[in-house]
């Protein structure tokens, strides 16, 4: 097993597009819901592994604003699994000093689910260990639009002036206002796109794509992504050391 000491660099903030549950199930002749169930188990494991390896912020793409287009049965199953996850894991996360929060648009979620989220966030709000964020009913474009709308209202109210607008000021209007920008964005299943996830926030994130399907993603897979990250030279627009 790889220990944290075996890694030269551990990214502070890791974001993951958890993809491939359906394909994992299909390859085994199982219904898609079994893939999603297996994916939830992987989510639990990777949260523990990330915490153990020293990650400070972990942001997982749980359900996008576009996922409502999926068959109703699949959407209902995903929401059921989310309820199960929150009920089963919140106490353990709290015991391990993990803060849990949901980022996204809660107005389209069922009232009982919103209440579960609220209670989990309240219970863990003062925890200082891993900061676990689950993006639920989230879209990057929609996040930018709502931030722009809020900023426009503040400009109209004369709370800020147009010439005061900066990128750091805009950050405060996003749903991720109190999170640092991701250092590493991982996507599983072989797809090479970020699918409307943290578009503004990932402007300078290192991107890592793997063919591994999410239910098969494990500690070794996570460590491999960190090793790839170690080899990257993060220049943020400046000239690299070797140039």
C-alpha positions in Angstrom: 0.0 0.0 0.0 1.3 3.4 -0.9 1.8 5.7 2.0 1.6 9.5 1.9 5.4 9.6 2.5 5.9 7.8 -0.8 4.4 10.8 -2.7 6.4 14.0 -3.2 3.4 16.1 -3.7 -0.3 15.6 -2.7 -2.7 18.1 -4.3 -4.5 20.2 -1.7 -7.8 20.2 -3.6 -8.9 17.2 -5.8 -12.1 17.3 -7.9 -13.4 14.1 -9.5 -16.0 13.5 -12.2 -17.1 10.0 -11.2 -18.0 8.4 -14.5 -18.6 4.9 -15.8 -21.1 3.3 -13.4 -23.5 2.3 -16.1 -20.8 0.9 -18.3 -19.4 -1.1 -15.4 -22.8 -2.7 -14.8 -23.5 -3.3 -18.5 -20.1 -5.1 -18.9 -21.2 -7.5 -16.1 -24.8 -8.0 -17.4 -26.2 -6.1 -14.5 -28.8 -3.3 -14.4 -27.5 0.2 -14.4 -28.7 0.7 -10.8 -26.2 -1.9 -9.6 -23.4 0.2 -11.2 -24.6 3.3 -9.3 -24.7 1.2 -6.1 -21.1 0.1 -6.7 -20.2 3.7 -7.4 -21.4 4.8 -4.0 -19.2 2.2 -2.4 -16.2 3.6 -4.3 -17.2 7.1 -3.2 -16.9 6.0 0.4 -13.6 4.3 -0.1 -12.0 7.1 -2.1 -13.1 9.6 0.5 -11.3 7.6 3.1 -8.2 7.1 0.9 -8.0 10.8 0.0 -8.2 11.7 3.7 -5.5 9.2 4.5 -3.2 10.5 1.8 -3.5 14.1 3.0 -5.9 15.7 0.6 -7.5 18.7 2.3 -10.4 19.3 -0.1 -12.3 16.7 -2.1 -15.1 17.7 -4.5 -17.1 15.0 -6.2 -19.5 15.5 -9.1 -22.5 13.6 -7.9 -25.4 14.8 -10.1 -25.4 17.5 -12.8 -28.1 19.8 -13.9 -28.2 17.9 -17.2 -28.6 14.5 -15.4 -32.4 15.2 -15.1 -32.6 14.2 -18.8 -31.9 10.5 -17.8 -34.8 8.0 -17.4 -37.0 8.8 -14.4 -36.3 5.4 -12.9 -32.5 6.0 -13.0 -32.9 9.5 -11.5 -35.0 8.2 -8.7 -32.5 5.5 -7.9 -29.7 8.0 -7.8 -31.6 10.2 -5.4 -32.5 7.1 -3.3 -28.8 6.2 -3.1 -27.9 9.7 -2.1 -30.4 9.6 0.8 -28.9 6.2 1.8 -25.4 7.7 1.6 -26.2 10.7 3.7 -28.1 8.7 6.4 -25.4 6.0 6.6 -22.2 8.0 6.3 -22.8 11.4 8.1 -22.1 10.1 11.6 -18.9 8.4 10.5 -17.7 11.4 8.6 -18.4 13.5 11.6 -16.5 11.1 13.9 -13.5 11.4 11.5 -13.6 15.2 11.6 -14.8 15.4 7.9 -16.9 18.4 6.9 -19.6 17.5 4.4 -21.3 20.0 2.2 -23.4 20.0 -1.0 -22.9 22.5 -3.7 -25.6 23.0 -6.3 -29.1 24.2 -6.8 -31.3 22.7 -4.0 -34.6 24.2 -5.2 -35.2 21.3 -7.6 -34.6 18.7 -5.0 -37.2 16.9 -2.8 -37.9 18.6 0.5 -36.8 15.6 2.6 -33.5 15.4 0.7 -32.8 19.1 1.3 -33.5 18.5 5.0 -31.1 15.6 5.1 -28.4 17.7 3.5 -29.1 20.6 5.8 -28.8 18.4 8.9 -25.5 16.8 7.6 -24.0 20.1 6.9 -25.0 21.5 10.3 -23.6 18.5 12.1 -20.2 18.6 10.4 -19.8 22.4 9.9 -17.1 22.9 12.5 -15.0 19.9 11.5 -11.4 20.7 10.4 -10.3 17.6 8.6 -11.1 16.7 5.0 -13.5 19.1 3.4 -15.8 16.9 1.3 -18.1 18.7 -1.2 -20.6 16.8 -3.3 -21.8 18.7 -6.4 -25.5 17.9 -6.6 -27.8 19.4 -9.3 -24.7 21.4 -10.2 -23.6 22.9 -13.5 -20.6 25.1 -14.1 -22.3 27.5 -16.6 -25.3 27.8 -14.3 -23.0 28.6 -11.4 -21.3 31.4 -13.4 -24.7 32.8 -14.5 -26.1 32.9 -10.9 -22.9 34.6 -9.7 -23.2 37.2 -12.5 -26.8 37.8 -11.6 -26.0 38.3 -8.0 -23.1 40.6 -8.8 -25.4 42.6 -11.2 -27.9 43.2 -8.4 -25.1 44.4 -6.1 -23.9 46.8 -8.8 -27.5 48.0 -9.3 -27.8 48.5 -5.5 -24.5 50.5 -5.5 -22.9 48.0 -3.1 -20.0 47.6 -5.6 -18.8 49.7 -8.5 -18.1 48.1 -11.9 -14.4 49.1 -11.8 -14.1 47.2 -8.5 -14.8 43.9 -10.2 -11.9 41.4 -10.1 -11.6 37.6 -10.5 -11.2 37.3 -6.8 -14.3 39.3 -6.2 -16.3 37.2 -8.6 -15.1 34.1 -6.8 -17.2 35.2 -3.8 -20.4 34.9 -5.7 -19.8 31.3 -6.8 -21.3 28.3 -5.1 -17.8 27.4 -4.1 -17.0 30.7 -2.6 -15.2 29.3 0.5 -13.2 26.6 -1.4 -9.8 27.0 -3.0 -9.5 26.3 -6.8 -8.9 22.6 -7.6 -5.3 21.6 -8.1 -6.2 18.3 -9.8 -9.3 17.3 -11.8 -9.8 13.6 -12.3 -12.2 12.0 -14.7 -12.8 8.3 -14.9 -14.1 6.0 -17.6 -12.0 7.2 -20.5 -14.1 10.3 -21.4 -11.9 13.4 -22.0 -14.0 16.3 -21.1 -15.1 18.0 -17.9 -18.8 18.1 -18.7 -19.8 21.5 -17.2 -18.0 20.9 -13.9 -16.4 23.8 -12.1 -15.7 25.6 -15.3 -14.5 28.9 -13.7 -12.8 27.1 -10.8 -10.7 24.7 -12.9 -9.2 27.3 -15.2 -5.7 26.2 -14.0 -6.4 22.8 -12.6 -4.3 19.9 -13.9 -6.5 17.4 -15.8 -6.1 13.7 -15.4 -8.1 11.2 -17.5 -8.2 7.5 -16.8 -9.9 4.6 -18.6 -10.7 3.0 -15.2 -14.5 3.0 -14.6 -15.5 4.6 -11.3 -16.5 1.5 -9.5 -13.0 0.1 -10.2 -11.2 3.2 -9.1 -9.2 2.5 -5.9 -6.3 3.7 -3.8 -3.8 2.6 -6.4 -5.7 4.6 -9.1 -5.8 7.7 -6.9 -2.1 7.4 -6.2 -1.3 7.0 -9.9 -3.2 10.3 -10.5 -1.1 12.0 -7.8 2.1 10.7 -9.4 1.1 12.1 -12.7 0.3 15.4 -11.0 3.8 15.4 -9.4 5.3 15.5 -12.9 3.3 18.5 -14.0 4.9 22.0 -13.9 2.2 24.4 -12.8 3.1 27.7 -14.5 -0.2 29.6 -14.2 0.6 31.5 -17.5 4.3 32.2 -16.5 7.4 30.9 -18.2 8.5 27.4 -17.1 11.7 26.7 -15.3 13.1 24.7 -18.2 12.5 27.5 -20.8 
